[in-house]
Amino acid sequence: MRLRRGVVVTLVSVLALASSGTAYGSMGDQHTSQTGVRSVTPITTVYTYGQKVSAVAVEYAATVNPRSVDNRTFGVSDTIYNFRFNPIEDLPKLADRTVTHTYTNSAPTTRPDHRSVPGRYVIVELAPADPGGWTVIVSKCPTFLCTVKVNPDLPTRVVQRKDVHGQPGKGSGKGPLLARAAPHRWIGVTEKPVDLLVDEFTYGSFLSNGMVLPYHYHLPKNYRPGKRYPLVVVLPGHGMGWDGDNLGVQIAADIPATAWLQPSWTGSSEDVIVLAPQNQRVGAAAEADLLVKLLDQFVGEFGVDTRRVYATTVSYGSSLLWEAFAKRPDLFAAGLVTGGFQVGAAQATAIANAEIPLWITHGVHDHLLNVSGARNSAAALREAYAGRGKTPEQTADLVRYTEYGDEAFSLPDYHAAFGPTYEDSGILRWLLARTKSPA
């Protein structure tokens, strides 16, 4: 969920600022021809609290001599704007980024080893902890709630502070000059971003009774139709719902979609299918109805292990989970609810009757959804299990609950309980370890 805080942002001012950037490609005509730089490509990574520019690829006319570049060769500046904390008016305000690695590559993408290989691109990697460089911005504010989208015109800028040379003909020396230092001439982005992991998702669209449900999904790299894989359904916060102009933001706005593709997050090397629906915000009951219809189709189309279908939520996504689990408990093996809404009494009873394990997490000082709602959800589920004769020990295995103090959040958005939740790979491993009993 995204609430407007600080200054009042009108839809007119949001659209005016969002459309004021320069389209990719036009900066090259004005500046790159004067500097020797052929192109500037931003490279993005999704971190815990969302996507940011994590590197830039600077292209030259010939293979670059890697000995001619180091961390002092380039400077990068980027917006200080973060949609969680800043008014949209801060989008044009730029701050210097910290360069961590500089090397050459044959393509505009990063290398895990940060080592140079022959190529026309210089990769300039940036510190994840920098406050600047976030890509997600406010999209629309049709009510007191706003939606968000990925900025189509990133304000990232690069300056070349030292000469850059090509490969020397006989392997020694500096080599021919490709671009002279221009320490006061900043160059904007000229190419579309390379969005690491996000670009690997495939777009789909589900239509039922005149209602469209956009979604993105990711299959394992070596996906085999005859094999069965666990499926993680990611239900995002309110602001990541589809507003007609923000397709795909539910993958980029925070970590829950891409985390499942990375053993460093899950603590597991198991291949997982990820499905990230982007419901229009028309009410949880209607959205959940559309969601389960999509799931029925998706499970039939792809190699999903029907004993291992999980749902994980951010904020408003919990409303869909409660509705979907109560409506079709046969579909799900377990759920993870972070910073969510309170479960209804009838929903708690239906979930307990199906014995679907749940782990609920919440920030103690959540400023949007009071922690009492999460406490009440855990209590309602426990009570429903007690009514079915479950012992406290059995109930504790079916209903897990964690509260996070402020110190658990690496950014001070205490509503974003997905942050400390996903940074604990033990919780993600717990979810993947749940298996639904045969009917």
C-alpha positions in Angstrom: 0.0 0.0 0.0 1.2 3.5 -0.8 -0.2 6.5 1.1 0.7 10.1 0.3 2.8 11.6 3.0 4.5 15.0 3.3 3.5 17.3 0.5 0.3 16.8 -1.4 1.0 15.4 -4.8 -1.6 16.0 -7.5 -2.1 13.7 -10.5 -1.3 16.6 -12.8 2.1 17.4 -11.2 3.0 13.7 -11.1 2.3 13.2 -14.8 4.1 16.5 -15.7 7.3 15.4 -13.8 7.1 11.9 -15.0 6.9 13.0 -18.6 9.6 15.6 -18.4 12.5 13.3 -18.8 14.4 12.8 -22.0 13.6 9.7 -24.1 16.4 7.2 -24.4 18.6 7.8 -27.4 18.2 11.6 -27.7 21.0 12.4 -25.3 23.4 10.6 -27.6 22.9 13.0 -30.4 23.5 16.0 -28.2 26.4 14.8 -26.1 28.0 11.5 -27.0 29.2 12.6 -30.4 31.2 15.3 -28.6 32.8 13.1 -26.0 33.6 9.8 -27.9 31.1 7.9 -25.8 28.8 5.9 -28.0 26.1 5.0 -25.5 25.2 4.9 -21.8 23.1 2.0 -20.6 21.8 1.8 -17.0 21.8 -1.6 -15.4 19.4 -2.2 -12.5 19.1 -4.7 -9.6 16.2 -5.4 -7.3 17.4 -5.0 -3.7 15.3 -5.6 -0.5 13.3 -2.4 -0.9 13.2 -2.2 -4.6 15.0 -1.7 -7.9 17.8 0.8 -8.3 20.5 1.6 -10.8 23.3 -0.7 -9.8 25.7 0.0 -12.6 26.1 1.8 -15.9 27.7 0.5 -19.2 29.6 3.2 -21.1 30.2 2.2 -24.8 33.1 3.3 -27.0 33.9 2.9 -30.7 36.5 0.2 -30.2 37.8 -2.3 -27.7 38.8 -0.5 -24.5 42.2 -1.0 -22.9 41.2 -2.1 -19.4 44.4 -0.7 -18.0 43.1 2.8 -18.9 40.1 2.7 -16.6 39.7 2.5 -12.8 37.2 3.6 -10.2 38.3 7.3 -10.6 37.7 7.3 -14.4 33.9 7.9 -14.1 31.5 9.7 -11.9 27.8 8.8 -11.7 25.0 10.9 -10.3 21.4 9.8 -9.7 18.1 10.9 -8.2 17.8 11.1 -4.4 14.0 10.3 -4.8 12.6 7.2 -3.1 8.8 6.8 -3.5 8.6 5.5 0.1 9.9 8.7 1.6 10.2 11.6 -0.9 7.7 13.8 -2.7 7.8 13.4 -6.4 9.3 17.0 -6.6 12.6 15.4 -5.5 12.9 13.3 -8.6 15.2 15.9 -10.5 17.5 16.3 -7.5 20.7 14.3 -8.0 23.5 13.1 -5.8 26.8 11.4 -6.5 27.0 7.6 -6.5 29.9 5.6 -5.1 31.8 3.6 -7.7 32.8 0.2 -6.4 34.2 -1.7 -9.5 35.2 -0.6 -13.0 36.0 -3.1 -15.8 35.5 -3.8 -19.5 33.0 -6.2 -21.0 31.7 -7.3 -24.4 28.1 -6.6 -23.5 26.2 -4.0 -21.4 25.9 -6.1 -18.4 27.7 -6.9 -15.2 30.1 -9.8 -14.4 29.9 -11.6 -11.1 33.7 -11.7 -10.9 34.1 -7.9 -11.7 37.0 -8.8 -14.0 37.7 -7.3 -17.4 37.2 -9.1 -20.7 37.8 -7.6 -24.1 35.0 -5.4 -25.2 33.8 -1.9 -26.1 31.9 -1.4 -22.8 33.2 -0.1 -19.6 31.0 -1.4 -16.7 30.9 1.0 -13.7 29.4 -0.7 -10.7 27.8 1.3 -7.9 27.3 0.8 -4.2 23.9 -0.7 -3.2 23.9 1.3 0.0 24.0 4.7 -1.8 20.8 6.6 -1.1 20.3 7.5 -4.7 19.4 5.6 -7.8 15.9 4.2 -7.1 13.9 3.6 -10.3 10.3 3.3 -9.0 8.2 6.5 -8.9 4.7 7.5 -8.1 2.4 6.7 -11.1 -1.1 8.0 -10.3 -3.0 9.1 -7.2 -6.7 8.6 -8.1 -7.6 8.7 -4.4 -5.7 9.1 -1.2 -3.9 6.0 -2.3 -1.2 6.2 -5.0 0.1 3.6 -7.4 3.7 3.3 -8.5 5.6 2.5 -11.7 9.1 2.1 -13.0 10.4 5.4 -14.2 10.5 5.3 -18.1 13.1 8.2 -18.2 15.8 7.5 -15.7 17.8 10.6 -14.7 21.1 8.8 -14.2 24.1 10.7 -15.5 27.7 9.8 -16.2 30.9 12.0 -16.5 34.2 10.8 -17.8 37.0 12.3 -15.7 40.1 10.6 -17.3 41.1 9.7 -20.8 39.9 6.3 -22.1 42.2 4.4 -24.5 41.7 1.5 -26.9 43.8 -1.7 -26.9 47.4 -1.0 -28.0 48.3 -2.6 -31.2 51.3 -4.6 -29.9 49.9 -5.2 -26.4 51.8 -2.5 -24.6 51.3 1.2 -23.9 48.1 3.1 -23.6 46.7 2.5 -27.0 44.8 4.9 -29.2 42.8 7.6 -27.5 39.0 6.7 -27.7 37.7 9.6 -25.6 39.4 12.5 -23.9 38.5 13.4 -20.4 35.5 15.7 -20.1 35.2 16.3 -16.3 32.5 18.9 -16.6 30.3 17.3 -19.3 27.7 15.0 -18.0 26.0 12.5 -20.3 22.5 11.2 -19.7 21.2 7.7 -20.4 20.9 6.8 -24.1 19.6 3.2 -24.0 16.8 1.3 -22.3 17.9 -0.3 -19.0 19.2 -3.8 -18.6 17.0 -5.0 -15.7 18.8 -7.9 -14.1 16.4 -10.8 -13.3 13.3 -8.6 -14.0 14.0 -8.9 -17.8 13.8 -12.7 -17.4 10.1 -12.6 -16.5 7.5 -13.3 -19.2 4.3 -11.2 -19.6 0.9 -12.8 -19.7 -2.7 -11.6 -19.5 -5.8 -13.5 -18.2 -9.3 -12.5 -19.2 -12.5 -13.5 -17.4 -16.0 -12.0 -17.5 -14.6 -8.8 -19.1 -11.9 -8.3 -16.4 -8.2 -8.4 -17.3 -5.5 -9.7 -15.0 -2.0 -8.9 -16.2 0.7 -11.1 -14.7 4.4 -11.9 -15.1 5.9 -15.3 -14.6 9.4 -16.9 -14.5 10.2 -20.5 -15.4 13.5 -22.1 -14.3 16.4 -21.7 -16.7 16.4 -25.4 -17.6 12.6 -25.8 -17.3 11.3 -29.2 -18.4 7.6 -29.6 -19.0 7.6 -33.2 -17.7 9.1 -32.1 -14.4 7.0 -30.7 -11.5 8.2 -27.5 -9.8 7.0 -25.6 -6.7 5.1 -22.5 -7.5 5.3 -19.2 -5.5 2.5 -16.8 -6.1 3.6 -13.2 -5.2 0.7 -10.9 -4.2 2.0 -7.3 -4.1 0.9 -4.2 -2.2 -1.9 -1.9 -3.2 0.3 0.5 -5.1 1.6 -2.2 -7.3 -1.8 -3.0 -8.6 -2.3 -2.4 -12.3 -3.4 1.1 -13.1 -3.1 1.0 -16.9 0.3 2.6 -16.9 2.5 0.6 -14.6 2.8 -2.9 -16.1 5.4 -5.0 -14.4 6.1 -2.8 -11.4 5.1 -5.6 -9.0 8.4 -7.4 -9.9 10.6 -4.3 -9.4 9.1 -2.4 -6.5 10.5 -4.8 -3.8 12.2 -8.1 -3.4 9.5 -10.8 -3.1 9.3 -11.7 -6.8 13.0 -12.0 -7.7 14.2 -13.4 -4.4 12.9 -16.9 -5.3 15.3 -17.0 -8.3 18.4 -16.5 -6.1 19.8 -19.1 -3.7 21.5 -16.2 -1.8 18.0 -15.2 -0.7 16.2 -18.6 -0.4 19.1 -20.6 1.0 18.1 -23.3 -1.5 19.3 -24.3 -4.9 15.8 -25.7 -5.8 14.2 -24.4 -9.0 11.0 -22.5 -8.4 8.3 -21.2 -10.8 7.3 -17.6 -9.8 3.9 -16.1 -10.7 3.4 -12.4 -10.0 -0.2 -11.3 -10.8 -1.0 -7.6 -11.0 -4.7 -7.2 -10.2 -6.6 -4.0 -10.9 -7.7 -2.7 -7.5 -11.4 -3.4 -7.6 -11.8 -5.1 -4.2 -10.3 -8.2 -2.6 -13.2 -10.5 -3.2 -13.4 -9.9 -7.0 -9.6 -9.9 -7.2 -9.3 -13.2 -5.4 -11.9 -14.8 -7.6 -9.9 -13.7 -10.7 -6.7 -14.9 -9.1 -7.9 -18.5 -8.4 -9.2 -18.7 -12.0 -5.8 -17.7 -13.3 -4.2 -20.2 -11.0 -6.3 -23.0 -12.3 -5.3 -22.2 -15.8 -1.6 -21.6 -15.0 -1.2 -24.9 -13.0 -2.8 -26.8 -15.9 -0.5 -25.1 -18.5 2.9 -25.4 -16.7 4.8 -28.1 -14.8 3.6 -27.2 -11.3 3.8 -29.5 -8.4 0.2 -29.1 -7.1 1.2 -30.2 -3.7 3.5 -27.2 -3.4 1.7 -24.0 -4.4 2.5 -21.2 -2.1 1.4 -17.6 -1.8 3.4 -14.7 -0.3 2.1 -11.2 0.2 3.0 -7.6 0.8 0.5 -5.4 2.6 -2.8 -5.3 0.6 -1.8 -8.6 -1.0 -2.8 -10.3 2.3 -6.5 -9.5 1.5 -6.2 -11.6 -1.6 -4.5 -14.4 0.2 -7.2 -14.6 2.9 -9.9 -14.6 0.3 -8.2 -17.1 -2.0 -7.2 -19.5 0.8 -10.8 -19.5 2.1 -12.4 -19.8 -1.3 -10.1 -22.5 -2.7 -8.0 -24.1 0.1 -7.4 -27.1 -2.2 -5.0 -24.9 -4.3 -2.5 -23.9 -1.6 0.2 -25.7 0.5 1.2 -22.7 2.7 1.4 -18.9 2.9 3.5 -16.0 4.0 1.8 -12.8 5.1 4.0 -9.7 5.6 2.7 -6.4 6.9 -0.9 -7.4 6.1 -4.5 -6.9 6.9 -6.5 -8.8 9.5 -8.1 -12.1 8.6 -11.9 -12.5 8.8 -13.4 -14.9 11.2 -15.0 -17.0 8.5 -11.7 -17.0 6.6 -9.8 -18.1 9.6 -12.2 -21.0 10.1 -11.9 -22.1 6.4 -8.1 -21.9 6.5 -8.0 -23.9 9.8 -10.3 -26.5 8.4 -7.9 -27.0 5.5 -4.9 -26.9 7.8 -2.9 -24.5 5.6 0.3 -23.5 7.4 0.9 -19.7 7.6 3.7 -17.5 8.8 2.6 -13.9 9.6 5.2 -11.1 10.1 4.6 -7.5 11.0 6.5 -4.4 12.1 5.8 -3.3 15.7 5.6 0.4 14.6 3.9 -0.2 11.3 2.5 3.3 10.5 -0.1 2.1 7.9 -1.5 -1.1 9.3 -1.4 -1.3 13.1 0.4 -4.4 14.5 -2.8 -5.3 16.4 -4.3 -6.5 13.2 -1.5 -9.1 12.7 -1.8 -10.1 16.3 -5.5 -10.6 15.9 -5.0 -12.7 12.8 -2.6 -15.0 14.6 -5.0 -15.3 17.5 -8.1 -16.0 15.3 -6.3 -18.8 13.5 -5.1 -20.3 16.7 -8.6 -20.1 18.1 -10.0 -21.8 15.0 -7.4 -24.6 15.3 -8.3 -25.0 19.0 -11.9 -25.3 18.0 -10.9 -28.3 15.8 -9.2 -30.0 18.7 -5.6 -29.1 17.8 -3.1 -29.0 20.6 -1.0 -25.9 21.2 2.0 -27.7 19.9 0.2 -28.6 16.7 -1.2 -25.1 16.3 2.3 -23.6 16.8 3.4 -25.6 13.8 0.5 -24.3 11.7 0.5 -20.7 12.7 3.8 -18.9 13.1 4.1 -15.3 14.0 7.0 -12.8 14.1 7.1 -9.1 15.1 10.0 -6.9 14.0 11.3 -3.9 16.0 12.6 -0.9 14.2 16.2 -2.2 14.3 15.2 -5.1 12.0 14.6 -2.7 9.1 17.5 -1.6 6.9 15.3 1.2 5.6 13.0 3.0 8.1 9.7 2.0 6.4 8.2 0.0 9.2 5.2 -1.0 7.1 7.6 -3.0 4.8 7.8 -6.1 6.9 8.7 -8.0 3.8 12.2 -6.5 4.3 13.3 -8.3 7.4 11.2 -11.3 6.5 12.9 -11.9 3.2 16.3 -11.1 4.7 15.8 -14.2 6.8 16.3 -17.1 4.4 15.0 -19.5 7.2 11.5 -18.2 6.6 11.7 -18.7 2.9 13.1 -22.2 3.4 10.2 -22.9 5.8 7.7 -22.0 3.1 9.4 -24.2 0.5 9.5 -27.1 2.9 5.6 -27.2 3.3 3.9 -29.9 1.3 0.2 -30.4 1.0 -1.1 -33.8 2.0 -2.8 -35.8 -0.8 -6.6 -35.4 -0.9 
